[in-house]
């Protein structure tokens, strides 16, 4: 069966897309979702060939796409996280706010996982059991 049509791949992708950001899963949410770094937005107006200031169509296109990404980000939040994004008007600003909100938690979680993984030994376990033990550490 081709990889693209594998039911297990599809269900794993769907599970990741349905993952809602909570106070406990920022790192998993961040790596399993498209994480928007934002593009610099074009100027709102430009000067046309006659010297008239007009609305920049590139800005309008950027704004439309940015609002779609912002709506997607907001839809992937739990109710407890949503209030932290109230008033943020662009996807980049929202992502930056989430990064600041979870920065210290993420760093401590990385250190915790690093220590647990460093101390994990295979011993007499099979490779499959060892990999399962490692996966249990990351999800704990």
C-alpha positions in Angstrom: 0.0 0.0 0.0 1.5 3.4 -0.9 2.5 5.6 2.0 0.1 8.4 1.0 -2.9 6.1 1.2 -1.9 4.1 4.3 -4.8 4.3 6.9 -2.4 4.5 9.8 -0.6 7.5 8.3 -3.9 9.2 7.6 -5.2 8.6 11.1 -1.9 9.8 12.7 -2.0 13.0 10.6 -5.7 13.6 11.5 -4.9 13.0 15.2 -2.1 15.6 15.0 -4.3 18.1 13.2 -7.0 17.7 15.8 -4.6 18.2 18.7 -5.7 21.3 20.6 -3.0 23.4 22.4 -3.3 23.2 26.1 -1.0 24.2 29.0 0.6 20.7 28.9 1.4 20.1 25.2 3.0 23.1 23.6 6.0 21.3 22.3 4.0 18.5 20.7 1.5 21.1 19.3 4.4 23.2 17.9 6.2 20.4 16.2 3.0 18.6 15.0 1.4 21.7 13.5 2.4 24.2 10.9 4.1 26.8 13.0 3.7 30.2 11.4 6.7 32.4 11.5 5.1 35.1 9.5 6.2 36.9 6.4 7.0 40.5 6.4 3.9 42.2 5.2 3.9 44.5 2.2 3.1 48.1 2.6 -0.6 48.9 2.8 -0.4 51.5 0.0 1.7 52.1 -3.1 2.1 54.8 -5.6 0.9 54.0 -9.1 2.4 55.2 -12.3 0.4 58.4 -12.2 1.6 59.3 -8.7 -1.7 58.4 -7.0 -1.6 56.5 -3.7 -3.6 53.3 -4.0 -4.2 50.3 -1.9 -1.5 47.6 -2.4 -3.2 44.5 -3.8 -0.2 42.4 -2.4 -1.1 43.7 1.1 -4.8 42.7 0.7 -3.7 39.2 -0.4 -1.2 38.9 2.5 -3.9 40.1 4.9 -6.4 37.6 3.7 -3.9 34.7 4.1 -2.7 35.9 7.4 -6.3 36.1 8.8 -6.9 32.5 7.6 -3.8 31.3 9.4 -4.8 33.3 12.5 -8.2 31.6 12.5 -6.6 28.2 12.1 -4.3 29.0 15.1 -7.2 30.1 17.2 -9.2 27.0 16.3 -6.3 24.8 17.5 -6.4 26.2 21.0 -8.2 24.9 24.1 -10.5 27.3 25.9 -7.9 27.9 28.6 -5.3 29.2 26.1 -7.6 31.3 24.0 -7.7 34.3 26.3 -4.0 34.7 25.9 -4.5 35.6 22.2 -7.3 38.1 22.6 -6.4 41.3 20.8 -3.7 39.8 18.6 -4.5 40.7 15.1 -1.9 38.9 13.0 -0.8 35.2 12.9 2.8 36.2 13.6 1.9 38.2 16.7 -0.3 35.3 17.9 2.5 32.8 17.4 5.0 35.1 19.1 2.6 35.4 22.1 2.3 31.7 22.4 6.0 31.2 22.2 6.5 33.7 25.1 3.7 32.1 27.1 5.2 28.7 26.9 8.9 29.5 26.7 9.8 28.6 30.3 7.6 25.5 30.3 9.1 24.4 27.1 12.7 24.8 28.3 12.0 22.9 31.5 10.2 20.2 29.6 13.2 19.8 27.2 15.6 19.5 30.2 13.3 16.9 31.8 13.0 14.8 28.7 16.7 15.1 28.0 17.5 13.7 31.5 14.9 10.9 31.2 16.2 9.9 27.8 19.8 10.1 28.9 19.1 7.7 31.8 17.1 5.2 29.7 18.9 1.9 29.2 17.9 -1.0 27.0 19.1 -3.7 29.3 17.5 -7.0 28.4 14.5 -5.5 26.7 13.9 -6.1 23.0 14.4 -3.2 20.6 10.6 -2.9 20.2 10.2 -2.7 24.0 13.0 -0.2 24.3 11.4 2.0 21.6 8.1 1.7 23.3 9.7 2.8 26.6 11.2 5.8 24.9 7.9 6.7 23.3 6.2 6.5 26.8 8.8 9.0 28.1 7.9 11.5 25.4 4.2 11.2 26.1 4.4 11.2 29.9 
